[in-house]
Amino acid sequence: MEILSFTRNKFDIEVVKCCGSCTHKCFKDGNHPRWCKEKDEKVETYGVCGKWQMREALNMAGCSEGRVKRSGYLKFVYRLRINEQMAIERGEMKVSGQKPISIVRAEYKKFFGISPFMGK
C-alpha cells in the first residue's frame, strides 16, 4: 500500500504529491496514460520522484477573479453545494432554489466572522 504525501500550494491548499499533480505528467498514448516527459517512462498512479514539481493550475487553486479565497470558505461552499445537490436529487429542492454566491459569502462571514477572501 502506497503512503500518500501532501504539500501545500501558495494559497495554503493541500495537494497530493504524486505524478498526477506533477508538471511533467503527459499522455503518451492510449496504452500508457501516465507518462513522465522528464524521465520519458511510464509512471504508477501515485508514484512520485525527485523531479516532482507542482502543476501551475494546482499552484493557483484557491484563486478566483484575482482574489484568493480561504480554504475554509472553499470547503464551506463545497459542503453547501453537495447538500443542495442531494436535496435536488431527492426532489426536495429545485435547481432554482440554490443560494446565490453573494448570499453564501454573507453567510460565511456571519458564521465565522471573517471574510471569505484572504487579506481582508
Protein Blocks (a to p, Z undefined) as FASTA:
>chain_A
ZZddddddfkopacdddfklpckbccfblmlmbacfklopaddfklccfkbccdfklmmg
oiaghiacdfklmmmmmmmmmmmmmmmmnopacfklpccfklmmmmmmmmnopafbghZZ
